[in-house]
Amino acid sequence: MPPPAGPGGRRAGLPARTYWEGERVSVRIVIAAFIVTLGPVWVVTAHAAQEEHPGAAPYAQVCGMCHGERGTGDQGPPLVPGTFDPEYVLAVVREGFGQMPPISRRELTDDQIRQIVAYLATLDEPAPDPAAHGPER
């Protein structure tokens, strides 16, 4: 039979627990879940920053199918790593070079070509490693 209740409804011989002591475990679980949830967000944010670059969409639409998703080459030669003069790239795109056909202003504007050159410079950075930003165990 349990000991009788004492003053304040507490049972005799049992330690008093405050609200925070009882919730300490729950708070730790919530914090741990929050950290685990944010790990992938950091990776997605880093990757999304490259996708939000103004040159990303025109690159994917016109250049990506030959030069690869990250500019590393596929049917066409690799464009990364490389630093290109935007005016040189503009001339190559408009006139064509080797097996590359000329690209008209209807497909890509001059400004879009310059944005693509700037976008390719961001691809020099290695792709984010999802394991590098995960929670430590």
Number of C-alpha atoms within 10 A of each C-alpha: 3 6 10 10 12 11 7 6 8 14 14 13 10 10 8 10 10 8 8 10 10 10 12 10 11 12 12 11 12 11 12 13 11 11 14 14 13 15 17 15 15 15 18 13 11 12 14 12 10 16 14 11 16 16 20 22 17 19 24 18 11 13 17 20 15 17 20 18 14 20 24 17 16 14 11 16 13 15 19 18 15 13 12 15 11 17 13 10 17 19 13 16 19 17 13 15 11 6 8 13 12 13 17 13 12 6 10 17 14 17 13 19 21 19 20 24 23 19 23 24 16 16 17 16 10 8 12 13 10 13 11 10 14 17 13 9 3
